[in-house]
């Protein structure tokens, strides 16, 4: 039967029978003066009370031999090594012998390579093995476990907390499909203490699996707290979420003039959507040249929805619509020859082929008629998309002619 003893805070595996201490023994070892009926044992017994006038208080008690120097063991008593016998060998922390001792004390252990597989001692000295995720349980003898176990790398098994146990709103979560999402809110179900998590529009249990769903590919596999805003750690998280970021301290110098923003694509951080001279690997984000602070979301300036010269349709209600050409644009309205048209009453931006013009008693949209590439005539089209008239451009007054020509040219540019 395997037996262990602790001495001076050190653990030793005891031998079934003591063996003589030799200079090549692996130190430290637990030793004791030989006390059997051998010549050395008889010598030790004879002199146990009178050696050099010193009483051998430890004659019946083991001591720890650290190393041998000039034939003497080195510790509190420095006597010749050949007077001692080995009682036990030192057990290193993390060794399989250490793991066995911990199980004998009632602890659960696991190997650092497989932290989800737990071993413990069951009744009758049999080892019990449990696998955390698929709930497999099996038993084996102590000898079988020792023969198969890794020599080192063992540790105390700690029952893990649920994956989302300490998660907070705003924390990042990675799904099995690789997508990063954030925790939107924590929910209590029916007033019960059970909490579920709303993440990326889906609901999850605290173990990271979807609530009432078998779509395992959308399960959460890791979490990380949201970093402090504007730090490079926060910037990396924002890129993981699919955002573009920019550092406000980029001064537009010779090496930074094109660094308007950066984004994460796969395992590469790209600047300005493909400026390869500045692309870096994801692992390089910790490099010293990456600024530590000053990061913010990149928000490109939106192009104005309307500009001078555009034609719009607008309505003040009652089903009546108007068409106007914009002559000035402000933040909340556009103007057409002094008429203020709030943006909220604009119903659509008109294509050149949708602008209705009036020529005398006729009205309709214009379509070009081309001869040898030169527009001489144009069609006036009614609401039924049929030609009302074909009119020679040169027959129009100057103002109407300029309008018709501008609409026809715009239609040509759209092609």
N, C-alpha and C positions, 0 to 999 in steps of 0.2 A: 504494500500500500504506500502510495506517495505521501510524504510528510514534509511539511515546511515549518521553519521556526524563524522568528524575528529576534535579532540581537543588535542592540545599539542602533536601532532604526534601519538596519539592513536585513534583507530577506535571504534566507538560505534554504536550498533543497537538501534535506537530510539523506545521507547514504544509508543503505540497509545495513552495511557493516563498515566500520571505520577502516581507512587505508592509511599506510604510512605517508607522512608528508615528505615530499621530494622537492629539490630546487626547481624542477620544471613544472610544478603545479601552477595552475592558473589562479592568480590572486585577484581579489582577496578570497580567503577560505576560512571556514570555521574549524578550529583545531582544539585539541585538548592533549595534555600530557598522556602518553601511553600508560594504561593502567591494567593491562592484561598480565598473564603469567609468563610473557616473553622476558628474556634477559633485560631489555630496556624497561619493560613494565615493572619488573622486580626492582630495578635500580631506582626508578622514580618513586616507587612505594617506600623504599628504604630511606630515601633522603627527602621525602615530602615535607618533613617538619624541620629539617636542619640544614638544607642547602644554603651554604654561605651565610648561615645564621638567620636566614629569612624564612618565615613560615609560608608555605605555599597555600595561601588562602584559596587560590583558584584551582587547586588540584582536581577537584571534582567539577569545576565549572569551565565551560568552553570559552575560548577567546578568539579574536579575529586576527589572523596573520595577514599583514599588508604586503610585505615582501621580505626576502631573505638577503641578509648582508653579512658577509664574513661568517657564514654558517649559522648565524643567529637570526631568528625571526624578529621582525621589527614591530614592536608595540610596547605595552607597559612592561612586559617581562621579556628580556632579551636572552633567551637560552637557545641552545643548539636545536636546529630544526629537526634533527633526527630523533629528538626526544618526544616529538609530537605525532599525532595521527589526525587525519582529516575526518571531520564529522559531517560537514555539509559544504556544498558549493554555492557560490554567490548567484543570486537570481537578479538579472537586470530588469529594470522597468520596461514594460512593453514586450518582453519575451513571452513565448508561449507558456513557459513555466510560471511566469508572473501572472499570466491570464488565468491559468488553472487555479492558482492560489486565490485570485480574486473571486472566481466562481465558487470555490470552496468556502469563501466568506459570505456568500450570498449575493455577490455582485453580478450584474449582467455585463458582458463584454462584447466587443466587435473589433474587426480589423479596420484600419484606417482606409484601406482600399475599398472596403465594402461596408460602409457605416450603416446600411439598412439591414444587414444580416446580424441578428443577435444570438449569442450563445449564453446559456446559463446551466447550472447544475440542477438536475431533477432528482427525484428519489432514487435510491440505490446506486448513486454514483454514476449515473448516466447523463451524458451531455444532451441538452435540448437545443435545437437550432430553429430559429424563426426568421422568416423573410418578411419584411415589413409590408411590402406593397401587394404581393400576391398571396400572402397569408399561408405560405407553405410551412409545415412544421414536421420535423423529423428528430430521431433520437440516435445516439451512438455511444459506444463505450468510451471511457476516458482514454484507453490505450489507442483506440481507433482515431480519436480526435487528435491526440498528440502526434500520431504518425502522419496525419494529413495537414496539420495546422502549419501556418507560416511560422518561421523561427522568431521573427520580430514584427513590430508594427501594431501590436494590440493596444487597446484602450478601453476605458470604461464606456459602456453604452448608455447614452442618454436618450430617453424617449423624445423625439423631435416635436416641437410645437407645430401646429398646423401652419401651412405655408403662409397664409394671410393673417395669422394671429395678431401680429404687431403692425399690420399695414394700416396706413392712414389715407385719407382723401388726398389725392394729388400724387401719391406714390406711383412709380412706374411698374408695369407688369409685362412680362414677355410670354406670349402664347406659344403653343407647340408649333404653330404654323410660321413662327419667326416674327410675327408682327408685335410691335410694342404699343401698349395702350396705357391709359391712366385710370386710377380709381376715381370714379365720379362721385360716389356717395356710399354710405353704409346704411343698410336697411334692417329694421326689425320686422320679423315676419309674424303677423297676427298678434303683436304684443308679447310674443315669447322672447326669451333671452337669446334664442338663436339669431345670429346676425348673418346676413348675406351681403354680398358686395356687388355693386353695379359698376362694371368695368367695360368701357368701350361700348356702352349700350346693351351689354349682356349681363346676366346675373350669375353669381358664382357662390359656392359654399367656401368655408374657410380653408379647405384643403386644395383649393384652386380649380376644382372641377365645376363645370356648368351645372346650375341648379335645374333639376328636372330635365336633363338632356343627356344624350349619349354621344354628342359630337366631341369626342375626345381631342380632335385636332385643334380645337379652340380652347382647350384647357390651359390654365396658367402654370408655367414651369419655374418661374423665378420672379422675384420682386426686388426693388431697390428704392430707398427713400428719395424723395425729390431733393436735389441739391440746392444750395443757396443760389438765389437768382443772380444772374450776371457773371457767375463763375464759369470757368471752362468746363467743369463737370456738369453744370446745368446746361451749358450750350450743347454738349455731347448728347445729353438726354433729350433735348429739344430736337436734335437731328434724328435721334432714334425714333421719335414720334412722327417724323416726316416733315418737320419744319426746316426752313432755312434760317441761318443765324448770321449775324454780322457783329464785328467788334467796333464800337464807336471810337476807339482810339486809333484805328487805321488812319494814318495821316496823308495818304495819297502820295507817299514818297516813291522813289524809283522802283523799289521792290514791292510796293503795296498799291500802286496806282490802279491795278485791275482787280484787287481783292474786295469786291463789293459785298459778297456773301459767300457762304460755304454750306454744303449739304452732304448728308451721308447717303451714298449709293452702294449697296452691298457692304463690302468691307473697306471701301475707299471713301475718304472725305474729299470731295471735289469742290473747287473754287470756281464760281461763275459758270456752273454747269459745263465743265469740261475744259478748263484752262489747265491742261495736263502738266505744265511746268510747275504748278503749285500743288498738285494732288499729293496726299499723304495717306498712308495706311491707317486704319483705325487704331492700331497699336501705337502709332506715332503721336497720338493726340496728347500724350504726357510729355512730349519733348520740350526742352527749355524755351524754344523759340515760339511756342504757342502761348499767347497771352493768357494770364491767369484770370483777369477780371475784365469788365467792360463789355461783356457779351449781351446781345439783345436779339430779339426776333427780327429777321429781315422782312420788311414790308415795302415792296416796291411801290413807287408812286403810280396810282391808277391813272390811266389815260382818261381825259375828259370824255364823258359819254356823248356830249354834243360839242360842235365847234361852229365857228362863223361860216356861213354858206350852206349848212345842212338844212334840209327841208324836214319839217315835223308835222304830225297831225295832233291836234289837241281839242279838248272838249270841256265845256263848263257844265255839261249835263244836258238833260232833256233830249238826248240822242242826236244833238247837233254837233257836227265836227267841223273843224277849220284846218286849213293848211297854211303854213307860214314858213318863210325862209329866215334863218337866224342871222341877225346882224350884230348881236353882242351876247356874251355868256357871263353869268355870275355864278356864285356858289349854289344858289337855291332856285335860280330862274334863268330863262333865256329871253332875249328881246328881239322883236321883229318890227323895225321901223317905228320905234317908240312904244310898241305894245309889250307889256310885261306878261310873260307866260310862265307861271310857276312850274317847276319840274314835275310836281305831283299830278298835274292835269294833262301832261303829254301822254298820249296814247300809243304813239309809235314813231320811229324814225323812218322817213319815207325814202324809198329807192328813187332814182331819177325817172324810172319808168312809171312811178306811181303819182307823180306830181301833176295835178290838174291845172291846165291853163285856160284862159278865155281869149278867144279871138272873135270879136264882134258878138254875134248871137250864138256862137258855137263854143263848146267847152269839152275838154277831154285830155287824155295823155298823149304824149308825142312818141312816135317811132320813126327812125331814120329811113329814108329811101336813098340809095346810093347809086351813082352813075360814074364808072371809072374811078371809084374811090373818093369822089367829091360829092358831099351832101348838097344837092340842089333842091330836092323836095323832101317833105316829111309828111307822115300820116298823122291825122288827128283821130284818136281812138276813143270810142265811147265806153260806157260802163259795161256794155255787153261784149267788150273786147272785139268789136267790129269797127271797121274804118268809117269814120264820119265824113272825112274829106282828105284829099291830098293837096297840100298847099306848097306853093313855091316860096322858099325862104326869102328870096330877094323881094317878095311882095309885102313883107311885114314891115311895120314901123320899127325904128331902131331899138326901142326898149323891148318889144316883144321878140324881135329877132335875136337879140343878145340872150334872152331867157331861153328861147328854143334851142339855140346853138349850144348853150351851156348844158342843157339837159341831154341833148344828143351826144355831146362829147363825153359827158359823165357815163352815159350808157356804154359807149365804146370802151371806156377805161375799165368798166366792170367785167368785160368779156375776158 
